[in-house]
Amino acid sequence: MKLNKADFGARWLAEAARLSLAERADPDAEQQARQLDTDAESRVLRWAAVVADRLHLHQALLSWRQRLVLVIVVLTILALAGGFTTALTVLGDGERPVNILWAVGALLGLQLLMLILWLAGMLIKSDGALAGRLVFWLSARLSGGPNKSLLKAFFLLNSRAALTPWWLALISHIMWLAVMVGAAAGLLWALALRSYVFVWETTILPTEVFAQLVSVLSVIPQWFGFSMPEPSSIVDIASARADDVRRTWASWLTGQVFVFGVVPRLLLVVISALRIWSGACRVGLPLTNPEWSGLLQRLTPEDALRAVTDPAPAPPGQSRIQPNKQIDPAARAVVAFELSTQQVWPPANCPTGVRAFKVENRHDRQQILSDLSDQAPARLLLVCDASISPDRGTLHWFVSAGSLAGDTAVCLLNQDQSSSERLAAWREMLNDIGIRSSAISESLPEAISELGAVL
């Protein structure tokens, strides 16, 4: 199977397959992936293709896309009808004169306000357009809704390339474009079948204000061939009833809706689509993250595994612990990392208020990272078995956990059962990820005592 380097769909399915299996092994898929003589991502995508077929993720993806398109089509039709109806309501039945600026405000006011709010939201990096979130919410709750892993994988993949706001914006702009196209169609329909008189009505404003406003609003429409009418022509009701005056102001009103309603939304639809396309071509799988380490190890060809006698120390460029600045000063946590079942846990001398965790599998790794993120402890103690060689997956997890705490220490148990070379490797690799030598101990009671000490 030939995999496209820019295949967003393949990476989407890979994320969904990983979430669906929840670290469970699939020997057949892993065997097929190991047979590929290529890079790690291509093996992951091959593994994902086999898993996706087995879990019917392709069908679920197609079904979700169909529901999403259906929701967009239905809402677009409703938006067109809403814009069309709004235009007919604003113009009325032609029995009464139409206040020209009131008509402009009614047709464009809300749309321009929402456009300004969207621009402000993009500047402050908000969650995204409301209309876009509504569409995804509806598509996820239709009968036979999508696989939850697919939806979660979609947003995970897009968040890495900062594409989520653009997906939501694209849908929102499509909705508003439909509203404005509907308004323009309703406007043309009413103007073609009824005779309207346009006037300028005010109680407190002078005519000069109206003239200046018309002049400003006519600048851009003139670029598209719409003429600028004479403001004084509708101040006098007798002049406003002339056929040429009515046609001129009807054209001006249509130009306002087209230029300030249809054109901006059409441009934003194109911009959003191009931004999504360019970002989707560059987005990749975060194979260096801890959640992928176990799978990558299982997908490594057997020849490569036999060539590795012991995991290499972390390279100088390896990621390091970045202490958390927003911590709870009173919070403490201790984590037993894959200790043997003979180790009593939690320790008997664990001070009151210190939360004790235990990592036994990969599911525990993710859950405990989530718990540490919520707790934000001022101090974190990681307890591990020094008789087992350190590996990159363990160190990646230590970096992730340590970056959620203010200060991180490590206790290496069973040092008497480990070789001097292995202990040296442990200390060197812990130093490489940012744990100082003074924070590495061999006595659990002493480490627990220091953990509970007052800051």
Number of C-alpha atoms within 10 A of each C-alpha: 5 6 12 11 14 15 14 21 14 19 24 25 23 25 24 27 26 21 17 19 13 12 16 12 12 14 12 11 20 23 16 14 25 21 14 15 10 11 9 18 18 17 24 26 21 24 25 25 22 19 23 23 12 12 14 12 22 16 14 18 20 12 16 21 14 13 22 19 14 14 18 21 13 11 17 20 16 16 22 24 18 17 25 24 17 21 23 18 15 18 24 15 13 14 11 11 19 18 17 20 17 15 17 16 13 15 24 17 14 11 19 15 10 15 19 12 13 19 12 12 15 16 9 9 11 11 12 18 24 14 19 22 18 15 19 17 12 14 22 18 11 13 8 12 15 22 19 14 18 23 17 14 22 19 15 18 22 21 13 14 16 16 22 20 21 23 20 21 25 23 24 27 24 22 24 25 26 25 28 30 24 25 30 26 20 23 25 17 14 20 19 10 9 12 16 24 24 26 24 20 17 10 5 6 9 9 14 11 10 17 14 12 12 17 14 11 16 20 13 14 20 14 10 11 9 19 16 19 18 14 19 15 20 23 16 12 14 9 16 21 18 13 12 11 18 21 17 18 24 19 17 23 21 20 24 20 20 18 19 17 24 22 15 16 25 17 13 17 22 14 15 19 17 13 15 20 13 13 19 19 14 12 20 19 18 13 14 13 12 21 21 17 18 13 19 19 12 17 23 20 20 12 9 8 13 8 8 9 7 11 11 12 17 20 10 10 8 15 16 20 23 17 18 16 13 12 19 15 13 14 18 26 24 25 21 21 20 18 19 11 8 6 10 9 14 14 14 8 11 19 14 8 11 18 17 15 18 18 17 14 11 17 13 15 20 15 12 17 18 14 12 21 17 12 17 25 26 23 26 26 25 21 24 22 19 23 17 17 16 23 15 17 18 17 23 22 19 22 23 21 25 28 22 28 28 21 22 27 22 25 22 19 19 14 16 11 11 15 14 11 9 17 19 11 19 22 18 16 22 25 16 20 22 16 22 15 13 8 15 21 15 17 13 18 14 12 20 20 12 14 23 18 10 7 9
